[in-house]
Amino acid sequence: MKLSSAVFAAWLTAVGFALVRGSHSPAHTTRDGGGSKYVTVNNGKFTLDGKPFQYIGTSAYWLQLIDNDDDMYKTLHEIASLGVKVVRTWAFNDVSEIPSEGVWLRVFHSNGTIEINTGENGILRLDRIVRVAKQVGIHILFTLTNNWFPNVSNNGTTAKDLDGRNLPRNYLSNDYGGMDTYVKHFSPNSQVKDLSHDIFYTDNKMIDSFKSYAATIVKRYSTEPSVLGWEIANDPRCSSTLPSSRLCKTQTLTKWTANIAQTVKQNDPNHLVATGDAGFYCVECPRVFPRPPPSTPQPSPLPPSQPNNRRRSQPDSRQPVQYNNNVPSQPNSQPPTPCVEKRKGPLTKKALAARCLEWKKRNFPSQDAQRRAPQGPSIRGRWKAPETSLTKRQSNGFGPLYDGSYGVDTEDLVNAPNVDFSSFQFFPDQNTYGPLTVGNAIDFNQVVQAGIDWIEQHAATANTYNKPTTLNGFGLVTSQSANTFAPFNASVPQSSPIGTTQAQQVSAYNTWITSAVKSGVQGIIQYQWGQGNITSSSSSAITHQSGVGTTNSTTTSFYSPNDGYAAYDSAVKNTLAAGAKLIASQNGSGSNQARGYNEL
């Protein structure tokens, strides 16, 4: 059944939302106990039923592609059996015309009308996720839209595999529509080259349309305890494949986030709301929701001297880092001691300068010390970000990670009303974190240390604002998966050899999970889950199996999509189980719920 936006809104008003859900709506349950049946926030931490709810999670953006209860149960039960308690997945799937097969949730017709798909290949797919998650004891973190949609400038599917074959729609995480779908639809008389991504945050028609969709989805599941909460967007920035205008500032994104968060809360007061951003800072920038200054503010020092006044180059998702694995792997080696930040207020230039100096001392010793030290795994190659990936603004001397060039001020976002917890991400294959580059090589341990540092910094931010934070996505690409790696702002896998060894990947994941758990990060979500033995699917994104196997007429089981990060075997999954055991033991809840993958 498909309804135009106007008719759909009138129907909701006259008949009530329960009629839209019909007999397919998820069942509701109520748990007795000393606390809320929903995940809540208490003193900067997640709680459930009055008990701590720090968790290990995993991402499966493709979960809506599973079209039967058996495969959904198999997938979520396997995840839950490891002690993993949260799955992050997309709650949107935007198209410009109704596809001949597969899932779609909203269509933006060329005549200007918009329809929501309430059928079996539409919103009922989300119902299945919620229903089965409840059965296995998993919580779902739904994301309402995506910053990335590289196919926006084309009318058909253009994503390719390395053999030049078209990748099916929905195979990549960035092929579900998102913000730029709205931008293109509401600018019918504009050429793509003239469009700016950030008008999504300021155009009233786009804002109202997105708020209407968000309200529909969150209201539908407002009484479902198995929903953890809502991420407003995945990795929102001023730019995407479409460039940013010169008008976009960090305040632009903060105001939009506060506006959408209010709408979500009005329609679903029971669940938590998160920003979904990647955690970029804008140190000492003007803010929409400033935190009261400390009683004895300190003057800000000048930023560290730079060789020139230009913004430092940062990696772009279309130019991945190349790992050099010609040196022996050291999966059991210990990374440098983390520089734990002990600030009690917002991040300042003074604190950042001190941290950068400490970083250099720990990671970039003198030349004599470098000659004496044993050589570890290194990463070779540099990236240069195109101008469209950054907002035109004056750098504060610390680079785009800290000067608001991405249009993100994570401290202003988390301090917005109706935002319950913050988020950050760590993808060193696609972004540079910290002053890693020395010449043309990066020691692998420095990459691990960069993750620790980023985690510690966001844990300090969470303490400052007394709101939880979640590492809502982290990952490394191994050489084994290098041929399927497609960055978030690209639709073609990278053909150059990249990636760590699997031993390095597992070692890094273990280190980051341990650091996050002990730092008090409330949610640690690995990107992404790989699922095999899927028996059937009406979506070719499942049956395609690019990078995993070759589809033929005798194939009876399939694999979930792989954009280079999917973990199908036991190595990473055992690491997630170990993290769940660490949380269970730390919170005094026992470890019997978290078994190793090989024990299943």
N, C-alpha and C positions, 0 to 999 in steps of 0.2 A: 504494500500500500504506500503511495507517495502523495504528499501534500505540499501545496505551495506554501510559502512562508505566511502569507496573509491568512489563507484558509486555516492553516495549522494553528496560528495564534488565536483566531476566532473560536476554533473548536475547543482549544484548551480553556478559554474563558467561559464558554457556554456549557460545556459538558463536564469539564474537570479532567485533570491529567490522568486519572486512573483509567479512563476509557481508552486512552492512547495505548496504555500498557497492556490492557486486555488480559487474556489467559496466559500470555507468555511472560508476564512480569515476574521478576525474581521474588521468591518467598521471603518473608521477614521472620527473623527470630529475635528473641530477647533472652539475654543471659542474666542470671541472678549473680550477685556478688557485691563486694564492697566498693566497686568503682563503676565507671561508665562502661557500657558495652562497646563504645566507640573509642578509638585511639584519641587521646587528649594530650594536652601539654600541661605539665606541672613543674614550676620552678625551672624552666629551661630544658626539660626532659620529656620524652614521650612516656605515657603511661597507658595501660589497658587493664581494666578491672582492678584499678588501684595498685598495680604492680609495674615495675619498670618495663619498658618496651623498646630497648635498644635492639637493633636487628641487623642481620645480614640479608641482603636482597639481590635480585638479579633482574636484568632487563629482557623483555621479549616483546618488542614493538609489534611483531607479526602475530600475536596471539589471536587476534580477531579473524585470522585466516583459517583457523581450525573450525571445521563445520560439523563436528559431531561430538557428543558428550564423552564417548569412549576415549578418543584421542586427547580431548581436553583434560579428562581425568588423569590419564596416563602421564601427561606432561606436568600438570600441577602437583600430582601426587609424588612424582619423582623429585621435584623441587622441594616440596615440603619435607620429604623423608630425610633430606640433608640437614634439616634444621633451619633452612632458608625460609623466612617468614613473610617476605614482601616481593611482589613482582610488579615491575614498572612497565606500563604498556600504553600504546596510543589509544585515545578515545575519539579519534577523528579519522576521516578518510574522505578527502575532498576531491571531486572530479569536475571537469568542465562539460562532460557529456556522460550519459549513462553507459557504462561498459557492457560488453557482451557477456562477460563472465567475471567471477570474483566478487569481492566485497566493495561496497561504497556506502558512505553514511550521509553524504550531502552532495548535491549536484548544483553547479552554478551554470545555468543555461545561458546561451548566447543572447536570448531575448530579454535577459535581465531578471528572470525569475529564479528562485532558489527552492529546492525541495529537500526535505529530510526523508531518508529511507527508513521506514519503520518495519520493513519486511525481514525475512529470514536472512538475507544477505546484507542486512543493514544493522540497525540498533539491536536487534535480537542477538547478534553476535556478542555484543557487550553483556547482554543478559546472561548468556552462557558462561562467560568468563566469571561473572560475579557469583552465579549459582554454584559452579563447580569449585571455585575458590573457597566458598563457605564449607563445602563438603570436606575438603582436605585441610582446612585450617590455615589457608593462605590469605593475606591481605593484599589488595590491589591498589597501586598508586597510579591513577589515571592522569595522562597528560592531554590537555585540551587542544593544543595546536603546536606547530613546529616552525622554527625560524627558517629552516632549510627546505628549499624545493627547487633544485637546479633545472628541472624540466619546465619551469614556468614560461620560458620563451618559446616553447615548442607545443604543437597541437597534439602530438602523439608520443608514445613511449620512445625515448631515445637512449635510455640507459643500456649500456653494452657490456658483455663479458669480454674476456681477452680474445675469444675466438671471433669477435665481431657480431655475435648474435644479440638480438634485442633481449634484454632482461625483462621479464614480465613485470607489469605494474605491481607495486607493493613489495617487490623483492628487496629493495634497499629502504632503509629507514627514512630517507628523504624523498620517497616517492609516494607519499600519502597526502599530498597537497599541503596546506598550511597557510601561513600569512600571505605569501605572494600570490596564492590563488585568489584571495580577496582583492589584492592590489590590482591584478589584471582584470578581474571581473568588474570592479567598480570604476575602471578607467577604460571603457570600451573604445574610446576615440583616440587613445594614446598609443604610440608605438612603444614596444618593450624598452627600447634604448632610452626612452624619455622618462621611464618610470623610476620612482625612488621607493625603496623598501619601507622606509620609516613613515610613509603616509598611512600605513596600517595603524599606527599609534595615534594619529591625529584626525583622520577623516571620520566625521560623525557617522556616515553611512556604514563604513566598514566596522567601526566600533559597535554600532547598534546591531549589525548583523552577527558579529561574533558573540556579543553578549546574549543575543537571542538563542544561539546554538548552545552556548555554555549553560545558560539557564535550563534549557531543555534536558541536557544530559545530567547535570548535577541534581536537578529536582527528581529525576527518575530514580536515582539511587540514594536519595537523601536519608533513607531509614535503613540502609544496608550496612550492618556492622563490619562486613568483610571488605568494605572500601576503606582504605587508610585515609585517603584525602585526594586533593586535586592540585596538580601542577598547572599553573596558568598557561605556560608555554615551555617548550624545550629550547634552552639556550637562546633566549631572545636577545637581539642586538639591533643596532641602528642599521646594519647592512646584512644582506644575504647574498644570493646570486645577483639580485638587484642591488645597486649601490645605495649608499646613504646620501641624503641631501645634506647641504651645509647647515640646515636648520636643526638637525637632530642632536640633542644633548642628552646627558644622563638623566636630567630631570624629565625629559620627554618620556622615556621608558618608565620612570618611576611613577609619574602621574597616571599613565595608562594602566600600569600594574595595580595601583591603588583603586582605580575605577573598576577594573574587572574583578578584583578581589571582593569589593563591596557587592557586586552582582552575585557572585558565587555564594557568599555568606547569606545574602537575602533569600536565596533559593534553597540553600542547604546549610542550615546553622549547625548541623551535627558533625560535619567532617572538617578536617584541617585543610588549610590552603597554603600552598607554597609558590614561590616565584618560578622555579625551574631554571634559573639562570646558571651560567657556568662559573660564577664566582669572581668575576673581574672587579677590580677596585677603581675608585677615583679618589685618590688621597687628597684630603683637604679641599675638595670641590664644593661649590654651593649645592645645598641639598633642599629637597622638598620637605623632608621630615628629619631635621637635624636633631642630634642627641644633645642634651644640655651639656655645655663644656665643663671640664673638671674645675674644681675650686681654685687650683693653682696652675693655670695653663702655662706651658713652656713655649718660648719662641721657636719657630721652625727654622732649622738651618738651611743653608743653600743646598740644592741637590748635588750629588757627586759630580765631579768634573767629567765632561764628555769630550771625545775628540772633535765633535762638531755639534751644531744645534739641531740637527735633523733627528726625527724620531727614529729610534732603533728599529731595524727590520725584525718582523715577527713572522712565524710560519703561517702559510696559507694552506687550507685543507687540500688544495689541488697540487701541492708540492711537498710530499711527505719526507720526513727524515729518513736517511738510509743508515741502517745499522751495519757495522762492520764486524762480522763474527769470525774473522780469521785468527783471532786471539782466543785462548782457552776460556771456556765459560767458568764462572766462579759462582755457582748458585748458592753456595753455603757461606760465601764471604759476607762480612758484616758491613753495611754502609756506614759512612761517617756519622758520628754522634749528632743527632738532630739539634738544631738551634731552637730551643723551646722559647716561644715568645710569652712574656709575662705581663703584657700590657693590660690595663684596666679600662681603657677607653678606645675610641675609634682609632684606626690606623693613621699614624701621622708620618710626615716626611722624615722627621727625626728618627722615629722608630724604624722606618723602612731603611734609612741610610745606615743605621747601626746594624741592622740585620744583613744588609748587603755586604758590609765590611766583614762581618763574622763569616758569611758564606765564603767570601774570597779566601779568608785565612784557612778555613777548613778544607776547601775543595781545590784551590789553586795555589799550592805551595810554591816555594822558590824553585828556580830551575835546578839548583843543586839537589833539592829534595826530590824533585820529579825524576832526576836521573837515578837516584838511589832507590826510589820506590818501585815495587813490582808493577808491571803494566797489566791492567785489567781490560775487560771488554770495552770497546769504544764504539761510538756512533759517528759516522762521517757524513758530511754534507751540510749545506746551509739552505735555508729557505729565504725567499724574499717575498714579503706580502705585497700584493697589488694595492694600488691606492684605494680601490673600491672597498677593501676589507676594513678600512679604518675611517673613523670620523675625523674630519678636519678640525683639529683643536690644538692648542698649544701644549706641548708635552711638558710634564713636570720633571723630566729628567730620569724617570724610572721606567719608561717604556709603556707600551699599550696595556700591559697587564695591570698597571696601576694608575694610568693617567686619564682613564675614561674614553680612550680612543674607540673602544667597541660600543660606546654608548651605554655602558653598564656601570652602575655604582652599587655593588652588592650590599653595602652597609645602609644605603638609603632605601633600597628595596626591602630589606628585612625589617626596617623600622616603620614601614608603612602600616596603617591600620588594616586590620582584617587579614594580614599576612601572618601565619602562625609559625612558620619555620623557613629557614633559608636553605639554599642548595649551592653546590659547587661541583665541578667536574675536573677530571684529570686525564687528558689524552695526549701524552708526549709525542705520539706519532703525528699529531696534527697541530699542536701549539707548543711554544717554548715557554717553560716555567722557570724563571730565575736566570741568572747570568751563566748559562751552561757552556756557551761556545768559547773554546780557546783554540785559536788557529782553525783547523778543519776537523778536530776530533773532540768527542765528548766521551768521557769515561762512563761506562754503564752504571757504576755505583753513584755517579753524580745524578743520573736520571732517577735512580731510586731515592736519593737524598732530596731531589727536587719534589718528589711526591710527598715525602715526610714533611718537608717544610711547608708545602701548600696545605696539607692537612692540619698541621699545627696552627698555621695562621688563621684558618677558618674556624678552628675550635676556639681560638682566642676571640674571634669576632662573635661567635655564638655566646660566649660568656659575657661579653660586653653588653649585648642587647638582651640577654636572658631569654633567648629563644633557641630552640634546637636547630641544628644544621645537619644536612644529609649530604654525603658524597653520592650524588644521584647518578653517577656514571664514571667508570674508570676502565682503562683497558690498554693493552699492548698488543701489537700485531706480531705474530711469530713468522719466521721464514716459511714455515709450513703453510700458512694461510696468506702469504704475501700476494699470490696471484688472484685472490678474491678481494683484496683490500680496496674499498671505495670510500674516500674521505666524505665527511658529512656534506660538503659543498661541491661534490662531484658526482657524476653519473656514470663514470667509466673507471673500472678498477685500474690501479697503477701497475704498469708492467715492469718497472724497475725492481730489482731484488731488494727487499727491505725486510725488517723484522728481527726479533730476538730469537734465541733458541727457546724451546719450551721450558727448559730448566730455568732460564733467566726469567721468563714470564711468571712461572709459578713462584719463584723466589721473591720477585718484586710484589706480586699480589699478596703473598703472605706478610711481607714487611708492611705494606700499606694498610692492610686490614688490621694488623696488630696495632699499628700506630694510631689508626682511627678509633679503634675500640678503646684503647688506653687514654686517648685524648678526650674522650667523651663525645665524639661524633655519634649522633643518634641513629643514623641509617647509613649503611655502606652497601652500595648497589653495584655489582659487577656488570659490565657490558661486554658481551651479552650471552644469554643461554643458548646452547645448541641442542636441538631435540631430534632424535632419530626415531625410526619405527612408527612414523605417522602413516596410518593405513589408507587414508583417503583425504581428498580435499578438492573442492570445486575451484580452487584458486591455483593458477599455473605458477604462482610465486612459490608454492610448496612443491609442486610436482616438477618444476624446472630442475632443481638440485644443482645449479651451476656451482662448480668448485668442489662438489661433494661426490657426485656420481653422474652417470649419463642416463637420462630417462629413456626407456624403451617400452615396448608393449607388454613386456613380462614383468615390469617393475610392480611390486606389491607393497612396498613401503618407501617412505620418503623422508626427507630431512627439512628442517626449518631453514630459512634463508641465512646466508653467510656473507656479511660485508667485510670479512677479514677478522672480526673479533669473536665470532661464535666459538664456544667451547663445547665440543661434542663428547670428548672422552673424559676419563676420570681425573686427570691431573688437576685441572682448575676446579672441578667440582669437589674434590677432596679438600682443596684449600678453602672453599666456601664452608664446607662442613666443619673444618677446624676452627674457622672464625666464629661459627655459631656456637661451638663448644666453649670457646673462650668467653663469649658473651654470657652464656649460661652459667659458667663457673663464676664469673665476675659478679653476676647479679644474684648468685645463690639459688638458681633455679634448676641446677643439675644439668647434666649433659646427655641424658638418655634419649632426648628427642633428636639429637644430631648424630647421625651415623655416617661413616665414610661411604663414598659412592660405590665402592666395591662390595659393601656389605648389603646393598639393596637386593 
